């Protein structure tokens, strides 16, 4: 299957600090990908590398089979909505559509005008006078009208109220289903990702902790609780993601393809938020979990 995003040993350094390190990914096309991690984990750095706004300090990255931003044709295939949903405050909504038409060879003016009308945006209003939700919708409209094969969004709803977030994400999902493009969406709001994403990447400590299809990740991760036990006594094939201990009890989040048959353990399945937190919970586990990937 075609890869929408492929990285091998990818890293980006600012001075002595690595913002992203040893990133290896192979994300198939056709997914809505959720990219999640704590602040400073490297999410924005990875997305800027994918858009060609940054050059790698180590390793390699390809997007849709090519080097990011290497040619005009490659640029035309990727849409990007940055974290602050950038629009030009002094330009009108109509000015933004005209600018988009001039800059993008695959521009769909009919789609842009129809979406602006459906959202109730006045073409004569300056973007600086729009609400935060309206500016986000305008930025999304510009990204969609570009007719990309991949749309990358860097925390586009972080500053929006719940209603505006829901409307933004609903519009995104409707467009992705209709136009059949791939999406990579960065967010620290796991509840939003849970509603729309079918593929997950967790970044923590500037490294990829896990990547794979959501259904498969949820089917292979469990919380087990029972009498205190050293992780070395767990069966082979039960990979510890995180661990917590009291004087008498141990609680592990494990990844395994096999059923947990030990009657001493109480076994529960994880929701997406629990899974994400387990991979971010390095302090509780006492170690950094190895990066795990589903292909």
N, C-alpha and C positions, 0 to 999 in steps of 0.2 A: 504494500500500500504506500502511496506517496506520503512523504513526510512534509508536514507544514513547518515544523521547526526541528532542526537537528543541531546538537552541540556536542563537541568532543573536547574534554579537558578545558572548557571555556573559562576564562578568568578575566577580571578587570580590576586593576589596581590604581588607587589614587595615592601617589607617594608611596609610603610603606604599608598602607592599609589596603587589604583586599576587600573590595565591595562584593565580589563574586569570585568563587574559586572552585576549580575542578568540577565544573558543571557539565554533566553528560546527560543528554536527553535525546529521545527520538519520538516525537509526537506525531501520530498519523493525522492526515487531513480529515476533515469532516466532523470535527469535534468542537464543542464549546468547552474550552479549557479554563479552569479556575486556577489562578496562581495566587498562593496565599502564604503568609509568613509574617513575623513581627516586623515592626519598624526597623529599618536598617538591615534587613535580611538580604537585600540585593534584588528585590523584585523590579524596581524601576530601572536598575542597571541592566538587568537581563532584557527588559523590553526595549530599552534604548539601543542595546546591541542588536536586537532583532530588527529594529527600524533603520539601522545604519547611522544613528546619531552618535554612537560611540564606536571606537575600534577596540578589539580585544587586546589585552595585555598578554594573554596566553591562550592557546588552543584555537579552535575554529568554530564558526557558526554558519549555518545555511538556512535560508528561509525560502520555502517553495522551490527548493532545488538550486537556489542561486545565492550568491553573496549579497547580503543586505545592501540596498541602495547602490548597487554596482552599475546599473544602467537605468535609463529612463523607463524602459519597459518593466524592470523589476520594481522600481518605485511606484509605478502605476498599479501594481497588483496588491499593494499593502496599504491599508488605511490605519491611521493612528489617532486616537483621542487621548490627549495627555491628561495628567492628574488634575490640572486646574481647568479642564474643559475649555481650552483657549479659543476665544473669539476676539475680534477687534472691536473694542468698546465704541469707537467713533464711527464705525461703519454700520449701515442698516442691514437688516436681514437680507434684503434684495442685493445689496452690495456683496454680501458673503456668497450668495449663489452665483453672481456674475464672476466673482474671483475664482470660485471653484471650477466654473466652466472653462475659464482661461488656463488654469493650471493643470487640469486633469484630462488626459485624452479619452478616458472611458466615462466621462461625466454623464450622468443621467439627469438632465434638467427636468424632465417630466416627473421623475420620482421626487426630486428635491422640492419642486413647487407643490406637488400633491401632499407631501408630508408637512410642509410648512402650513398649508391651508388646514389640514386635518388637526394640527396642533393648535390652531388658532393664533399663530404668530403673525403679527402685522408686518408685511414686507417693508413698510416705511419706518418702522421703529429701529432706533439705534440699539445695537447689542448691549451697550452699557446700561440701558434702561430696562433690560429684561431681568426677570427673577433668576435665581440660581438654577432652578429646574428648567426654565426656558432656555438659558444659555447652554445647559448640558444637552438639551434636546436639539438645539441648533448645531452644536458640535457633532452630535451623533448623525444628524441629517447630512452634514458635509462628508462625514466618513462613509455613510451608506451610499450617497449619490456618486461617490468615486467608483462604485461597483468593484470593490476589492475582492480578491480571492482569500485574503486574510485580513481581519480587522483586529487590531490590537488596542486595548483600552487599559490605561493605567489609573486605577482607582477613580473612575469617572463619577461615582456617586457618593464619595466619601463625605462631601459637605452638604448633601441634600437631605431633606426631611423624608420620613418613611413613604409618604404618598408620592413624592417626586421620584424617589428611588424605584418604587414599584412601576411607575409609568415608564421610566427610562428603560428598565430591564425588560418590561413587557414589549416595548417597541423594538428592542434589540433582538429578542427571541423571535418575534414575528418576522422581522427582516431576514434573520439567519435561516429560518425555515423556508421562506419564500425564495431568497436569492441563492441559497445553498453555498454560503461561504463559511470558512472556519473562523473561530473567535478565540482569542486569548485575552482573558479578563483578569486583571489583578485587583484584589480586594482584601481588606482585613475583616470584612463582614461575612463570616462563614454562612450565615443564614441566607444571604443573597446568593452565594455560590451554590448552596444546596438546592435552591429552586431551579437553577438554570444550567448548571454545568454537568457534563457527563465524563469529564476527564479532570484529574487533579494533579497539581504540582505543589509540593510543600517545600519552601525554602526556609532554612534557619541557620544562623551562624555563617551566612554567606555561601552555603552549600545546599545542593538538592538532597532532601531527606527521603522523599518518596515521590514517585510519579506513576500514574496508571489510570485505567478506567475506573470510575467511581464504583460501579457495581462490583467489579472484581476486588477492589480494595476492601469494600465493606464485607464481602463474603469471606475474606481470608484474615480478618483482624478480629481479635476477641479480647475481652477483659476476663482474667481468671483470678479468683480470690480464694484463699485457703490458708492452712497453717503455714507459718513462716518457713520459707524454703529458699535455699541458695539457688541462684539462676543456673549454676552448673549442674544441678540435679534435674533440670527440666529435660524432657525427651529431645532427642535430635529432631530437627525440623521445626522446633518451636523457637522462632527468633524473637528475642526480647526487644521491644520498642521502648518501653518505659517501665519503671518499677517503683513501688512504694512499700515500705515495711513499717510495721509497728513491732512491739516486743514479741507478739504472738502470731501476727498475721502478715501475709505477703499479698500484694495486688500487682499483677503484671498486665500490661498490654502486650500481646504477642501476635506475630504473624505466622500463620501455618496453613498448609494445604490439607492437613489431616485433622480428623476429629479429635477433640480432647476427651480421652477416655478415663482419666484418673478421677475416681469418685470423690477425692478430697477437694477437688476444685469446684467452685461455683462459676459457671461460664455464662457470660452475657455478650451479646453483640454490641457493636459500637455504632453510634450515629456519626455523621461526617464531622461534626464539631469535635466530638471526643477523639476521633482519629487524628484530626489536625493537631489538637492540643497534645496528644501523646508524642507526636514527632517533634513538637516544639519544647517538650518538657524534659530538657537535658538535665536540669538540676535534680529533678525527682528520680531520673533513671540512674544517675551517677555516672553515666557515660554518654557519649554521642552515638546514637544509632547509626548503623551503616546505611548508606544510600541504597534504596531498593527501587527497582523499576519494573513495570509491567509493559510488555510490548504488544 
